[in-house]
Amino acid sequence: MEASTKYRIVYCTPALYSAGGVERVVSFKASYFAEQLGYDVTVIVTEGKGRDCYFPLSDKVKVINYELGFEELWRASFLKKVLLYLTKQRRYKRLLKAELLRIRPDFTISMLRREINFLTSIHDGSKKIGELHVNRANYRNFETNDSNVFKRLFAQLWMKSLVSKLKRLDQLVVLTDKSKSSWPELSNVSVIPDPIPMNQGDRSHDSVQNQGPVPLIRRVVTIGRYAYQKGYDLLLQAWAEVEKYYPDWSLDIYGMGDQTSYRQLMSDLGIDARRCRLNGPVEDVVKTYTDSSVFVLSSRFEGFGLVLVEAMACGLPVVSFDCPAGPDEIITDGVDGLLVPSGDVHALAGKLMTLMSDEDLRKRLGQQARQSVRRYEMAAIATQWKDLFDQLMTK
């Protein structure tokens, strides 16, 4: 294909109204493809009736909302859930098929949600790509650690069915090499990391050498969701150790979700609520990073760890659990960040205190972090996507 080929692309994702990582990446990539590469980009969503996109989206990107309300299933009884799902799924397939036949895109990219069940059966001429943002081991039921024999059996059957659907895709794109190796049944897997969805020109206070009257910021920050995956319960246990020795430091946690159990845990651990704050979603991501001195990732698992890359791009020194999958492919321990054995609360507390007590170490790690994550800049990631598009069009 010619380098100037202007592709037509359709993204299928549940929603754009919430402050999630997938929503942010889809909005950013769609905007870049439309603005910088001149692609014709459409995003098709099923949720968020009457709600605006949470993240900035180019006016050149078209958004189609079917307003199917799959989120209604969350509150329904089991029988009603089944009936609602089947009804909504049939309508979704009918609407999406009609839209793809009208648009005739070159590529239809699914975030591997409900449309993966029927996407490859729509013969609109487009290449079908799946984009996976979670590791295989936690693809299902990744909001809870509860499990029983029936759930495990269902998960096994579901995974077998999923693998058969993924084999029919023209390409499956995952975010890390480890994620790729977890799909040995598939021969159609590529690795393309998420891009940094922000301007890398901003830097944390610590990384600017604190010139002039700029005060030293003593704040640890994390961004995610109030969910089992993000391990905020583990972080709070670590912070309960840390805050005893560093009374002039604070911890800010940002995210969507129910904070109730975490507030109770803070009370049980005797954590000072004046210096450990549970906040809602971030409104200004860059300012949140640049007004901090340490970023911590306490996740039990990740699909990639985009917040790590964002924080590093702002010159923040990072401490992360070495959880599956992503952190050990982003961070070189001791060079541009610190890795901690996954789930080890005491080790996490120790590494936090190591950084909090050493301003020079924070500056060194933060400055190196900014350099190492340049490989995730949007221009570089866009080149990888364009190469994949070009290759698929020749098949």
C-alpha positions in Angstrom: 0.0 0.0 0.0 1.1 3.6 -0.6 2.3 5.5 2.5 -0.5 8.0 1.9 -3.3 5.5 2.1 -6.3 7.0 4.0 -7.9 4.1 5.7 -11.5 3.9 7.0 -11.6 2.6 10.6 -14.4 1.7 12.9 -13.8 1.2 16.6 -16.3 -0.9 18.6 -16.2 -0.2 22.3 -18.9 -0.1 25.0 -18.6 3.6 26.0 -16.7 6.8 25.9 -18.4 8.7 28.8 -16.4 7.2 31.7 -12.8 7.9 32.9 -11.4 4.5 32.2 -8.1 3.5 30.5 -9.7 1.9 27.5 -11.9 5.0 26.9 -8.9 7.2 27.2 -6.7 5.2 24.7 -9.5 4.8 22.2 -10.3 8.6 22.3 -6.6 9.5 21.9 -5.8 7.0 19.1 -9.0 7.8 17.2 -8.2 11.5 17.3 -4.6 11.0 16.3 -5.5 8.8 13.3 -8.1 11.3 12.1 -6.1 14.4 12.7 -2.5 13.4 11.9 -3.0 10.5 9.4 -6.2 11.7 7.8 -8.0 8.4 8.4 -11.8 8.3 8.3 -12.6 7.2 11.9 -15.9 6.2 13.5 -16.4 5.0 17.1 -19.5 2.9 17.7 -20.6 2.6 21.3 -23.6 1.0 23.1 -23.7 2.8 26.4 -23.9 6.4 27.7 -27.2 7.8 26.3 -27.0 11.5 26.4 -23.5 11.6 27.9 -20.5 13.4 26.4 -17.1 11.8 25.9 -15.1 12.0 29.1 -11.8 12.6 27.3 -11.1 15.0 24.4 -12.1 13.7 21.0 -11.4 15.3 17.7 -14.3 16.8 15.8 -13.2 14.7 12.8 -14.1 11.5 14.7 -17.7 10.4 14.2 -19.4 8.7 17.2 -22.5 6.5 16.8 -24.3 5.5 20.0 -26.8 2.7 19.7 -28.0 3.4 23.3 -28.6 -0.3 23.9 -28.0 -0.1 27.7 -26.2 -3.3 28.3 -25.3 -1.8 31.7 -28.9 -2.6 32.7 -27.9 -6.2 33.0 -25.8 -5.4 36.1 -28.9 -4.8 38.2 -31.1 -7.6 36.8 -32.0 -11.0 38.2 -30.4 -14.0 36.5 -33.4 -14.9 34.3 -34.0 -11.3 33.3 -30.3 -10.8 32.7 -30.4 -13.7 30.1 -33.5 -12.4 28.4 -32.2 -8.9 28.3 -28.8 -9.9 27.0 -30.2 -12.0 24.1 -32.6 -9.3 23.1 -30.0 -6.5 23.2 -27.3 -8.7 21.6 -29.6 -9.5 18.6 -30.3 -5.8 18.1 -26.7 -4.9 18.4 -25.7 -7.4 15.7 -28.4 -6.1 13.4 -27.4 -2.5 13.9 -23.7 -3.0 13.6 -24.1 -5.2 10.5 -26.1 -2.5 8.8 -23.6 0.2 9.8 -20.5 -1.7 8.6 -22.2 -2.5 5.3 -23.0 1.3 4.9 -19.5 2.5 6.0 -17.5 -0.3 4.3 -14.5 0.3 6.5 -11.1 -1.1 5.8 -10.7 -2.2 9.4 -13.1 -2.9 12.2 -11.4 -2.8 15.6 -13.2 -4.5 18.5 -12.2 -3.9 22.2 -13.3 -7.6 22.5 -16.6 -6.9 24.3 -20.0 -8.1 23.2 -19.4 -7.8 19.4 -16.7 -10.4 19.4 -19.5 -13.0 19.5 -20.6 -12.2 16.0 -18.2 -9.7 14.5 -16.4 -12.1 12.1 -19.7 -13.3 10.7 -20.4 -9.8 9.3 -19.1 -9.8 5.7 -18.6 -6.1 5.0 -15.2 -6.5 3.5 -13.3 -5.1 6.5 -10.4 -6.7 8.2 -11.4 -7.6 11.8 -9.0 -6.8 14.6 -9.4 -7.5 18.3 -7.6 -5.2 20.8 -7.1 -6.8 24.2 -6.5 -4.6 27.2 -6.4 -7.2 30.0 -4.2 -10.3 30.5 -5.7 -13.7 29.7 -5.7 -15.1 33.2 -8.0 -12.3 34.4 -10.2 -11.9 31.3 -13.3 -13.1 33.1 -14.4 -12.2 36.6 -11.5 -9.8 37.0 -13.4 -7.7 39.5 -13.4 -10.3 42.2 -11.3 -13.0 43.8 -14.3 -15.1 44.6 -14.4 -18.4 42.7 -16.1 -21.8 42.9 -16.2 -25.0 40.8 -19.2 -23.9 38.7 -17.6 -20.5 37.9 -14.4 -22.2 37.0 -16.2 -24.6 34.7 -18.1 -21.8 33.1 -14.9 -19.8 32.6 -13.2 -22.8 30.9 -16.1 -23.3 28.5 -16.2 -19.5 27.9 -12.5 -19.3 27.2 -12.7 -22.3 24.8 -15.4 -20.5 22.9 -13.5 -17.2 22.9 -10.3 -18.8 21.5 -12.3 -20.1 18.6 -13.7 -16.6 17.9 -10.2 -15.0 18.2 -8.8 -17.5 15.7 -11.2 -16.1 13.1 -10.0 -12.5 13.6 -7.5 -11.2 11.0 -5.4 -10.0 13.9 -5.4 -10.0 17.7 -3.4 -7.1 19.2 -2.1 -7.4 22.8 -0.1 -4.9 24.8 2.9 -7.0 26.0 5.1 -9.9 25.0 3.9 -11.8 28.1 0.3 -11.4 27.0 1.2 -12.7 23.5 2.8 -15.8 25.0 -0.3 -16.5 27.0 -2.2 -17.3 23.7 -0.3 -20.3 22.4 -3.3 -21.5 20.4 -3.3 -18.4 18.2 -1.0 -17.6 15.3 -2.5 -14.2 14.6 -1.2 -12.2 17.6 0.7 -8.9 17.4 2.1 -6.8 20.2 1.5 -3.0 20.1 1.6 -1.2 23.4 -0.7 1.6 24.4 0.6 5.1 23.6 1.2 7.9 26.1 -2.1 9.8 25.7 -0.7 13.1 26.9 1.9 15.8 26.2 5.3 14.7 27.5 6.5 18.2 28.0 5.2 18.4 31.5 7.4 17.3 34.4 6.9 16.6 38.1 8.2 19.1 40.7 11.0 16.8 41.8 12.4 16.4 38.3 12.8 20.1 37.8 15.5 20.4 40.4 13.2 22.6 42.6 14.7 25.8 41.1 13.6 29.1 42.7 10.7 29.2 45.2 9.0 26.0 44.0 8.3 24.0 47.2 9.2 20.4 47.5 6.0 18.3 47.0 5.7 15.4 49.4 2.9 13.5 47.9 2.5 9.9 46.7 -0.2 9.4 44.1 -2.0 6.6 42.3 -4.7 6.5 39.6 -7.1 3.7 38.8 -10.4 2.3 40.0 -11.8 1.3 43.4 -11.7 -2.4 42.4 -10.1 -5.6 43.5 -7.7 -5.5 40.5 -6.1 -2.2 41.5 -5.1 -3.5 45.0 -5.9 -0.3 46.9 -6.5 -2.5 49.9 -2.9 -3.6 49.7 -1.7 -0.1 49.2 -3.6 1.1 52.3 -1.9 -1.7 54.3 1.5 -0.5 53.0 0.6 3.1 53.7 -0.4 2.3 57.3 3.3 1.3 57.8 4.7 4.3 55.9 2.7 7.1 57.4 4.1 6.4 60.9 7.6 7.4 59.8 6.7 10.2 57.3 4.2 12.5 58.9 4.9 15.3 56.3 3.9 13.1 53.3 0.5 12.4 52.0 -1.2 9.8 49.7 -3.8 10.6 47.2 -5.8 7.8 45.5 -8.0 8.7 42.5 -10.5 6.6 40.7 -14.1 5.6 39.9 -16.1 3.2 42.0 -17.4 2.6 45.5 -15.0 3.8 48.2 -17.0 2.4 51.1 -14.8 -0.7 51.9 -11.6 1.3 51.5 -12.8 3.9 54.0 -13.6 1.2 56.4 -10.2 -0.3 55.9 -8.6 3.0 56.6 -10.5 3.2 59.8 -9.6 -0.3 60.8 -5.9 0.4 60.1 -6.0 3.7 61.9 -4.8 5.7 58.9 -4.9 9.4 59.1 -7.6 10.5 56.7 -6.1 14.0 56.5 -3.0 12.6 54.9 -4.6 9.7 53.0 -7.3 10.9 50.7 -9.7 8.8 48.6 -10.7 10.9 45.6 -13.0 10.5 42.6 -11.8 10.4 39.0 -9.0 12.6 37.9 -10.0 15.8 36.1 -6.6 17.0 35.1 -4.3 14.0 34.7 -1.1 15.8 33.9 -1.5 18.3 36.8 -2.1 15.4 39.1 1.2 13.8 38.1 3.2 17.0 38.1 1.9 18.0 41.5 3.3 14.7 43.0 6.7 13.3 43.8 6.1 9.5 43.7 3.7 7.3 41.8 2.7 3.9 43.1 1.0 1.0 41.3 -0.5 -1.6 43.7 -2.4 -3.7 41.1 -2.8 -7.4 41.4 -2.8 -7.6 37.6 -2.8 -5.3 34.6 -3.3 -5.5 30.9 -0.4 -3.1 30.4 -0.1 -0.4 33.1 -0.7 2.8 31.1 -0.7 4.9 34.3 2.9 3.9 34.8 3.9 5.1 31.4 2.0 8.4 31.9 3.6 9.0 35.3 7.1 8.2 34.0 6.5 10.5 31.0 6.0 13.3 33.6 9.2 12.5 35.3 7.7 10.8 38.3 9.7 8.1 40.0 7.5 5.0 40.2 7.1 2.0 42.5 5.1 -0.9 41.2 4.1 -4.4 42.1 5.7 -6.8 39.5 2.3 -8.1 38.7 1.1 -9.7 35.5 1.3 -8.3 32.9 3.2 -5.1 31.9 5.2 -3.5 34.7 8.3 -5.5 34.2 8.2 -4.7 30.5 7.8 -1.0 31.2 10.2 -0.6 34.2 13.9 -1.6 34.5 14.2 -2.1 38.2 16.6 0.4 39.8 17.1 2.3 36.5 13.9 4.1 35.7 11.7 2.8 38.6 11.3 0.3 41.3 9.6 -3.1 41.1 8.3 -5.0 44.1 7.3 -8.7 44.4 3.6 -8.9 43.5 1.4 -8.6 46.5 4.2 -8.1 49.0 2.8 -5.3 51.2 5.9 -4.9 53.4 8.2 -4.7 50.4 5.9 -2.0 48.9 6.1 0.0 52.1 9.9 -0.4 52.1 10.4 0.8 48.6 8.0 3.7 49.1 10.0 4.8 52.1 13.3 4.4 50.1 12.0 6.9 47.5 10.4 9.2 50.0 13.6 9.6 52.0 16.0 10.2 49.0 15.3 13.2 46.9 18.3 12.6 44.6 17.1 9.0 43.9 13.7 10.4 43.0 15.2 12.9 40.6 17.5 10.3 39.0 14.7 7.7 38.5 12.3 10.3 37.3 14.7 11.8 34.7 15.6 8.3 33.4 11.9 7.4 33.3 11.1 10.3 30.9 13.7 9.0 28.5 12.8 5.4 28.6 9.1 5.8 27.9 9.7 7.8 24.7 9.2 4.5 22.9 5.5 4.8 23.8 5.0 8.2 22.2 2.0 8.3 19.9 4.0 8.8 16.7 5.9 5.6 17.3 2.8 3.6 18.3 0.9 5.0 15.3 3.7 3.8 13.0 3.3 0.3 14.4 -0.5 0.4 13.8 0.0 1.7 10.2 2.5 -1.1 9.5 -0.1 -3.6 10.7 -2.8 -2.0 8.6 -0.6 -2.1 5.5 0.3 -5.7 6.1 -3.3 -6.8 6.6 -4.3 -5.1 3.4 -1.8 -7.1 1.4 -3.2 -10.5 2.6 
